Amino acid sequence: MSNDLESHTQNLLIDVPYRSPTTHQAQRLFHGRGHAYQGYEHVLIDYLAPVVLITLHKAVDATDLQQLAQKLLSSLSDCRSVQVQYRHLPKTPFELLQGEHYSEIVAQENSLNYHITLGRAQNTGLFLDMKNGRQWVQEHAHDAKVLNLFSYTCAFSVAALAGGAKHVFNIDMSRPSLSMGRENHRLNDQDTNKVKFEAIDIFKSFGRIKKHGPYDLLICDPPSFQKGSVDIRRDYKKIIRRIPEFMNSGSLLMLCLNSPDLDMEFLKQTVADECPDCHYINEITAPDVFIEAMEGKGLKILIYKYLA
């Protein structure tokens, strides 16, 4: 009986307790993956005006999904399209549920603009849980030479230039992601002569990274795991131990960890072991919608100062 009730509760998608957006800023409306809402652990809802994107991590009843989409379309005044991404299916396909079709939009965050693509890849181009991290970078990048590792579509780089950075060095293995990063800079009318883009393997290119330094601000936001290239449990220490080669004394470091299997103590201990001249300053938290039922499972962002 209890299992049947639990299954029934999980299927009532129309009752997902999502927030209503108060601005046009890109934002998450519901974060079920934090396991704080029993029965909705498989559901995410993002507002990327004029699109609302539902992300599902397991199969749901199609009628229930359409009911949720209709509710979102009718209850959010600026919503013109409700789409879904099926993360549990091969190639994570997208589907239009209600409204107009959009495959490319421009999302705004902290008065900056970012290209968003829907239906081409697993990720859309902007990780919404990093909003406060990007704001911190914008506030601390003035007159800094910035090293942005695992830069993806260069959102941190856009924030850094908006904050007055002298130069940003973006590194990522994906050329398409870096190309989108260049377009993000252009979208914000930023001087791309202040930005360098390198499609290289970080762990095979430490010499090239050092060549363009030293740097005043490090942003390190690695994936938890990428087959054949990154296993952050094994590899984070390889980056931390290079800080004395890369960074000026007095530089700031923003070190991020996305793995739900590794807690903040893992990152703190790695820094203590590999670069004891890094001094902990504080933690940056994700926006409050990213509720986590278990401490340490969500995004971790730590700020350090390197004092040689």
ZAGUMI-354114 format. One record per residue (C-alpha): x, z, y. Coordinates in nm, 4 decimals, always signed. Each point is the difference from the previous one (the first is absolute). Example, Ala and Ser with C-alpha at 12.3 -4.5 7.8 and 13.67 -1.06 7.14 Angstrom:
REM residues 2
+----------+----------+----------+
:       c1 :       c3 :       c2 :
+----------+----------+----------+
:  +1.2300 :  +0.7800 :  -0.4500 :
:  +0.1370 :  -0.0660 :  +0.3440 :
+----------+----------+----------+
***
This chain:
REM residues 308
+----------+----------+----------+
:       c1 :       c3 :       c2 :
+----------+----------+----------+
:  +0.0000 :  +0.0000 :  +0.0000 :
:  +0.2746 :  +0.0946 :  +0.2479 :
:  +0.1909 :  -0.3225 :  -0.0675 :
:  -0.3126 :  -0.2067 :  +0.0648 :
:  -0.0619 :  +0.1856 :  +0.3251 :
:  +0.3593 :  -0.0482 :  +0.1120 :
:  -0.0164 :  -0.3729 :  -0.0755 :
:  -0.3282 :  -0.0300 :  +0.1901 :
:  +0.1465 :  +0.1849 :  +0.2994 :
:  +0.3021 :  -0.2279 :  +0.0091 :
:  -0.2230 :  -0.3077 :  +0.0151 :
:  -0.1904 :  +0.1087 :  +0.3116 :
:  +0.2246 :  -0.1972 :  +0.2295 :
:  -0.2566 :  -0.0041 :  +0.2770 :
:  +0.0597 :  +0.3744 :  +0.0383 :
:  +0.3754 :  -0.0301 :  +0.0650 :
:  +0.0569 :  +0.2354 :  +0.2985 :
:  +0.1851 :  -0.2475 :  +0.2217 :
:  +0.0669 :  +0.0600 :  +0.3674 :
:  -0.1343 :  -0.2159 :  +0.2787 :
:  +0.2772 :  -0.1446 :  +0.2181 :
:  +0.0019 :  +0.1231 :  +0.3578 :
:  +0.2393 :  -0.2714 :  +0.1249 :
:  +0.1026 :  -0.3534 :  -0.0943 :
:  +0.3339 :  +0.1310 :  -0.1249 :
:  +0.0891 :  -0.0806 :  -0.3599 :
:  -0.0775 :  +0.3070 :  -0.2074 :
:  -0.1020 :  +0.1312 :  -0.3385 :
:  -0.3619 :  +0.1081 :  -0.0238 :
:  +0.0151 :  +0.1514 :  -0.3465 :
:  +0.2917 :  +0.1065 :  -0.2192 :
:  -0.1117 :  +0.0709 :  -0.3526 :
:  +0.3457 :  -0.0353 :  -0.1536 :
:  +0.0911 :  +0.3458 :  +0.1215 :
:  -0.2400 :  +0.1410 :  -0.2633 :
:  -0.1727 :  +0.2175 :  +0.2590 :
:  -0.3384 :  -0.1615 :  -0.0667 :
:  -0.1053 :  +0.0371 :  -0.3615 :
:  -0.1396 :  -0.3189 :  -0.1449 :
:  +0.1460 :  -0.2240 :  +0.2705 :
:  +0.3695 :  +0.0097 :  -0.0934 :
:  -0.0011 :  -0.3768 :  -0.0528 :
:  -0.1329 :  -0.0937 :  +0.3467 :
:  +0.1699 :  -0.0760 :  +0.3332 :
:  -0.1716 :  -0.1349 :  +0.3109 :
:  +0.1962 :  -0.1432 :  +0.2927 :
:  -0.1164 :  -0.1191 :  +0.3405 :
:  +0.1876 :  -0.3075 :  +0.1172 :
:  -0.2386 :  -0.1185 :  +0.2698 :
:  -0.2080 :  -0.2037 :  -0.0473 :
:  +0.0614 :  +0.0391 :  -0.3757 :
:  -0.0682 :  +0.3013 :  -0.2184 :
:  +0.2077 :  -0.0118 :  -0.3162 :
:  -0.1004 :  +0.1933 :  -0.3114 :
:  +0.2803 :  +0.0473 :  -0.2517 :
:  -0.0936 :  +0.0884 :  -0.3566 :
:  +0.2338 :  +0.1377 :  -0.2641 :
:  -0.2491 :  -0.0296 :  -0.2867 :
:  -0.3085 :  -0.2006 :  -0.0858 :
:  -0.3346 :  +0.0918 :  +0.1601 :
:  -0.3569 :  -0.1188 :  -0.0296 :
:  -0.0421 :  -0.3241 :  +0.1974 :
:  -0.3402 :  +0.0991 :  +0.1385 :
:  +0.1322 :  +0.3334 :  +0.1243 :
:  +0.2917 :  -0.1771 :  +0.1643 :
:  -0.2322 :  -0.2398 :  +0.1813 :
:  -0.2128 :  +0.2913 :  +0.1195 :
:  +0.3070 :  +0.1702 :  +0.1472 :
:  +0.1062 :  -0.3246 :  +0.1662 :
:  -0.3430 :  -0.0477 :  +0.1549 :
:  +0.0006 :  +0.3573 :  +0.1274 :
:  +0.3426 :  -0.0482 :  +0.1606 :
:  -0.1000 :  -0.3298 :  +0.1593 :
:  -0.3197 :  +0.1443 :  +0.1463 :
:  +0.1334 :  +0.3411 :  +0.1063 :
:  +0.3256 :  -0.1055 :  +0.1726 :
:  -0.0875 :  -0.1901 :  +0.3167 :
:  +0.3214 :  -0.2049 :  +0.0195 :
:  +0.0165 :  -0.0854 :  -0.3692 :
:  -0.0386 :  -0.3731 :  -0.0688 :
:  +0.1366 :  -0.0132 :  -0.3534 :
:  +0.0212 :  +0.2279 :  -0.3024 :
:  +0.2548 :  -0.0976 :  -0.2614 :
:  +0.1263 :  +0.1636 :  -0.3155 :
:  +0.3359 :  -0.0031 :  -0.1711 :
:  +0.0059 :  +0.0696 :  -0.3727 :
:  +0.3307 :  +0.1813 :  -0.0499 :
:  -0.0751 :  +0.0598 :  -0.3676 :
:  -0.0127 :  -0.3728 :  -0.0793 :
:  +0.2941 :  -0.2394 :  -0.0481 :
:  +0.1225 :  -0.1472 :  +0.3295 :
:  -0.2242 :  +0.2501 :  +0.1870 :
:  -0.2582 :  -0.2576 :  +0.1166 :
:  -0.2128 :  +0.0254 :  +0.3150 :
:  -0.3696 :  -0.0811 :  +0.0252 :
:  -0.2362 :  -0.0372 :  +0.2955 :
:  -0.2977 :  +0.2320 :  -0.0520 :
:  -0.1947 :  -0.0245 :  +0.3257 :
:  +0.0286 :  -0.1850 :  +0.3310 :
:  +0.2527 :  -0.2576 :  +0.1150 :
:  +0.3202 :  -0.1038 :  -0.1756 :
:  +0.3295 :  +0.0989 :  +0.1612 :
:  +0.3401 :  -0.0586 :  -0.1549 :
:  +0.2111 :  +0.0744 :  +0.3080 :
:  -0.0661 :  +0.2502 :  +0.2756 :
:  +0.1944 :  +0.1922 :  +0.2627 :
:  -0.0229 :  +0.3777 :  -0.0217 :
:  +0.0840 :  +0.2341 :  +0.2857 :
:  +0.1703 :  +0.3378 :  -0.0287 :
:  +0.1468 :  +0.2118 :  +0.2798 :
:  -0.0598 :  -0.2967 :  +0.2348 :
:  +0.2165 :  -0.2280 :  -0.2169 :
:  -0.1192 :  -0.2980 :  -0.2023 :
:  +0.0726 :  -0.0893 :  -0.3610 :
:  -0.0859 :  -0.2993 :  -0.2164 :
:  -0.2189 :  +0.0850 :  -0.2989 :
:  -0.0485 :  -0.2361 :  -0.2937 :
:  -0.2790 :  +0.0370 :  -0.2530 :
:  +0.0077 :  -0.1592 :  -0.3424 :
:  +0.3589 :  -0.1219 :  -0.0147 :
:  +0.1836 :  +0.3039 :  -0.1307 :
:  -0.0573 :  +0.3523 :  -0.1220 :
:  +0.0776 :  +0.1533 :  +0.3407 :
:  -0.1542 :  -0.1122 :  +0.3272 :
:  +0.3027 :  +0.0375 :  +0.2294 :
:  -0.0476 :  +0.3479 :  +0.1462 :
:  +0.0075 :  +0.3378 :  -0.1756 :
:  -0.2535 :  +0.2128 :  +0.1850 :
:  +0.1380 :  +0.3344 :  -0.1196 :
:  +0.3150 :  -0.0719 :  +0.2042 :
:  -0.1790 :  -0.0011 :  +0.3358 :
:  +0.1519 :  +0.3304 :  +0.1158 :
:  +0.3426 :  -0.1117 :  -0.1165 :
:  -0.0213 :  -0.3155 :  +0.2080 :
:  -0.1114 :  +0.2066 :  +0.2996 :
:  +0.3024 :  +0.2272 :  -0.0470 :
:  +0.2333 :  -0.2999 :  -0.0113 :
:  -0.1493 :  -0.1387 :  +0.3200 :
:  +0.0563 :  +0.3359 :  +0.1702 :
:  +0.3623 :  +0.0377 :  -0.1171 :
:  +0.1443 :  -0.3525 :  +0.0073 :
:  +0.0867 :  -0.0270 :  +0.3691 :
:  +0.3409 :  -0.1618 :  +0.0488 :
:  +0.0722 :  +0.0357 :  -0.3740 :
:  +0.1577 :  -0.2352 :  -0.2485 :
:  -0.2377 :  +0.0199 :  -0.2964 :
:  +0.0560 :  -0.0588 :  -0.3710 :
:  -0.3285 :  -0.0714 :  -0.1793 :
:  +0.0463 :  +0.0004 :  -0.3789 :
:  -0.2732 :  -0.1411 :  -0.2281 :
:  -0.1579 :  -0.1391 :  +0.3147 :
:  -0.2854 :  -0.1983 :  -0.1628 :
:  -0.1875 :  -0.1687 :  +0.2910 :
:  +0.2073 :  +0.1870 :  +0.2593 :
:  -0.2724 :  +0.2242 :  +0.1412 :
:  +0.2578 :  +0.2711 :  +0.0706 :
:  +0.2107 :  -0.2587 :  +0.1798 :
:  -0.2940 :  -0.0966 :  +0.2203 :
:  -0.0530 :  +0.3683 :  +0.0831 :
:  +0.3718 :  +0.0465 :  +0.0716 :
:  +0.0153 :  -0.2888 :  +0.2472 :
:  -0.3193 :  +0.1256 :  +0.1637 :
:  +0.1845 :  +0.3287 :  +0.0478 :
:  +0.2987 :  -0.1659 :  +0.1664 :
:  +0.2444 :  -0.0510 :  -0.2878 :
:  +0.3126 :  -0.2001 :  +0.0858 :
:  +0.0137 :  -0.1747 :  -0.3357 :
:  -0.1623 :  +0.0216 :  -0.3435 :
:  +0.1543 :  -0.1104 :  -0.3307 :
:  -0.2770 :  -0.0671 :  -0.2559 :
:  +0.0900 :  -0.0218 :  -0.3684 :
:  -0.2299 :  -0.0963 :  -0.2842 :
:  +0.0335 :  -0.2119 :  -0.3136 :
:  -0.3162 :  -0.1964 :  +0.0819 :
:  +0.0477 :  -0.2972 :  +0.2299 :
:  -0.3769 :  -0.0510 :  +0.0447 :
:  -0.0362 :  +0.3628 :  +0.1117 :
:  +0.2794 :  -0.0408 :  +0.2533 :
:  -0.1558 :  -0.3240 :  +0.1235 :
:  -0.3218 :  +0.1897 :  +0.0611 :
:  +0.2077 :  +0.2659 :  +0.1740 :
:  +0.1348 :  -0.2619 :  +0.2388 :
:  -0.3564 :  -0.1095 :  +0.0712 :
:  -0.0994 :  +0.3626 :  +0.0642 :
:  +0.2671 :  +0.0207 :  +0.2697 :
:  -0.1212 :  -0.3238 :  +0.1547 :
:  -0.3578 :  +0.1233 :  -0.0156 :
:  +0.1056 :  +0.2883 :  +0.2259 :
:  +0.2032 :  -0.2232 :  +0.2353 :
:  +0.3223 :  +0.1755 :  -0.0984 :
:  +0.3474 :  -0.1459 :  +0.0392 :
:  +0.1103 :  -0.1065 :  -0.3496 :
:  +0.3580 :  -0.0338 :  +0.1258 :
:  +0.0058 :  +0.3788 :  -0.0309 :
:  -0.0943 :  -0.0191 :  -0.3684 :
:  +0.1962 :  -0.1062 :  -0.3059 :
:  -0.1672 :  -0.0819 :  -0.3332 :
:  +0.1958 :  +0.0052 :  -0.3269 :
:  -0.1563 :  -0.0860 :  -0.3382 :
:  +0.2524 :  +0.1860 :  -0.2146 :
:  +0.0160 :  +0.2590 :  -0.2747 :
:  +0.0861 :  +0.3235 :  +0.1763 :
:  +0.1889 :  +0.1414 :  -0.2981 :
:  +0.2231 :  -0.3079 :  -0.0204 :
:  +0.0539 :  -0.0343 :  +0.3747 :
:  +0.1266 :  +0.3310 :  +0.1343 :
:  +0.2989 :  -0.1791 :  +0.1529 :
:  -0.2217 :  -0.2309 :  +0.2037 :
:  -0.2128 :  +0.2889 :  +0.1171 :
:  +0.3072 :  +0.1885 :  +0.1160 :
:  +0.1324 :  -0.3097 :  +0.1768 :
:  -0.2924 :  -0.0046 :  +0.2431 :
:  +0.0175 :  +0.3742 :  +0.0722 :
:  +0.0422 :  +0.2732 :  +0.0901 :
:  -0.3647 :  +0.0839 :  +0.0635 :
:  -0.1845 :  +0.2649 :  +0.1998 :
:  -0.3242 :  +0.0071 :  -0.2003 :
:  -0.0537 :  -0.0540 :  -0.3717 :
:  -0.3403 :  -0.0793 :  -0.1524 :
:  -0.0021 :  +0.0082 :  -0.3790 :
:  -0.3364 :  -0.0638 :  -0.1661 :
:  +0.0811 :  -0.1152 :  -0.3543 :
:  -0.2425 :  -0.0979 :  -0.2746 :
:  -0.0179 :  +0.2484 :  -0.2859 :
:  +0.0770 :  -0.2640 :  -0.2584 :
:  +0.0590 :  -0.3737 :  -0.0134 :
:  +0.1008 :  -0.1420 :  -0.3353 :
:  +0.3596 :  -0.1147 :  +0.0042 :
:  +0.0757 :  +0.1209 :  +0.3521 :
:  -0.1168 :  +0.3519 :  +0.0948 :
:  -0.0552 :  +0.3255 :  -0.1860 :
:  -0.0051 :  +0.2482 :  +0.2839 :
:  +0.0584 :  +0.3030 :  -0.2232 :
:  +0.3323 :  -0.1581 :  -0.0931 :
:  +0.0767 :  -0.1931 :  +0.3172 :
:  -0.0873 :  +0.2136 :  +0.3036 :
:  +0.3307 :  +0.1866 :  -0.0254 :
:  +0.1879 :  -0.3309 :  +0.0283 :
:  -0.1463 :  -0.0454 :  +0.3466 :
:  +0.0361 :  +0.3592 :  +0.1185 :
:  +0.3685 :  +0.0177 :  -0.0876 :
:  +0.0628 :  -0.3062 :  +0.2218 :
:  -0.1369 :  +0.1634 :  +0.3133 :
:  +0.3475 :  +0.0959 :  +0.1311 :
:  +0.1008 :  -0.3678 :  -0.0238 :
:  -0.3111 :  -0.1312 :  +0.1709 :
:  -0.0976 :  +0.2522 :  +0.2663 :
:  +0.1345 :  +0.1371 :  +0.3273 :
:  +0.0374 :  +0.3746 :  +0.0310 :
:  -0.3186 :  +0.1350 :  +0.1540 :
:  -0.2120 :  -0.2781 :  -0.1454 :
:  -0.3546 :  +0.0585 :  -0.1229 :
:  -0.1168 :  -0.0751 :  -0.3537 :
:  -0.3544 :  -0.0589 :  -0.1201 :
:  +0.0038 :  +0.0286 :  -0.3792 :
:  -0.3193 :  -0.0868 :  -0.1876 :
:  -0.1109 :  +0.0526 :  -0.3582 :
:  -0.3149 :  -0.1551 :  -0.1450 :
:  +0.0264 :  +0.0974 :  -0.3654 :
:  -0.2776 :  +0.2342 :  -0.1234 :
:  +0.2398 :  +0.1142 :  -0.2732 :
:  +0.2730 :  +0.1188 :  +0.2397 :
:  -0.0628 :  +0.2821 :  +0.2455 :
:  +0.1528 :  +0.0857 :  +0.3332 :
:  +0.2557 :  +0.2276 :  -0.1629 :
:  +0.1432 :  -0.2990 :  -0.1850 :
:  +0.0739 :  -0.1711 :  +0.3312 :
:  +0.1297 :  +0.3150 :  +0.1680 :
:  +0.2318 :  +0.0751 :  -0.2913 :
:  +0.1253 :  -0.3577 :  -0.0101 :
:  +0.0908 :  +0.0194 :  +0.3686 :
:  +0.1660 :  +0.3403 :  -0.0447 :
:  +0.2059 :  -0.1256 :  -0.2939 :
:  +0.1022 :  -0.3388 :  +0.1348 :
:  +0.0327 :  +0.0546 :  +0.3766 :
:  +0.0147 :  +0.3673 :  +0.1034 :
:  +0.0687 :  -0.1021 :  +0.3622 :
:  -0.3671 :  -0.1018 :  +0.0224 :
:  -0.2004 :  +0.2805 :  +0.1602 :
:  -0.3719 :  +0.0266 :  -0.0658 :
:  -0.2207 :  -0.0100 :  +0.3092 :
:  -0.3610 :  -0.0303 :  -0.1090 :
:  -0.2612 :  -0.1778 :  -0.2098 :
:  -0.2413 :  -0.2690 :  +0.1163 :
:  -0.3383 :  +0.0093 :  -0.1672 :
:  -0.2295 :  -0.2913 :  -0.0782 :
:  -0.3286 :  -0.0337 :  +0.1945 :
:  -0.2422 :  +0.2726 :  -0.1024 :
:  -0.2274 :  -0.2383 :  -0.1911 :
:  +0.2722 :  -0.0217 :  -0.2652 :
:  -0.1058 :  +0.3234 :  -0.1685 :
:  +0.1936 :  +0.0970 :  -0.3131 :
:  -0.1479 :  +0.2481 :  -0.2465 :
:  +0.3467 :  +0.0772 :  -0.1391 :
:  +0.2869 :  +0.0752 :  +0.2352 :
:  +0.2908 :  -0.2405 :  -0.0215 :
:  -0.1867 :  -0.2943 :  -0.1509 :
:  -0.0451 :  -0.1991 :  +0.3195 :
:  +0.2350 :  -0.1543 :  +0.2526 :
:  +0.3000 :  +0.2084 :  +0.1034 :
:  +0.1815 :  -0.0652 :  +0.3329 :
:  +0.2947 :  +0.2170 :  +0.0990 :
:  +0.1978 :  -0.0129 :  +0.3252 :
:  +0.3716 :  +0.0853 :  +0.0050 :
:  +0.2821 :  -0.0091 :  +0.2499 :
:  +0.3431 :  -0.1101 :  -0.1177 :
:  +0.2789 :  +0.2066 :  +0.1547 :
:  +0.3440 :  -0.1043 :  -0.1224 :
+----------+----------+----------+
***
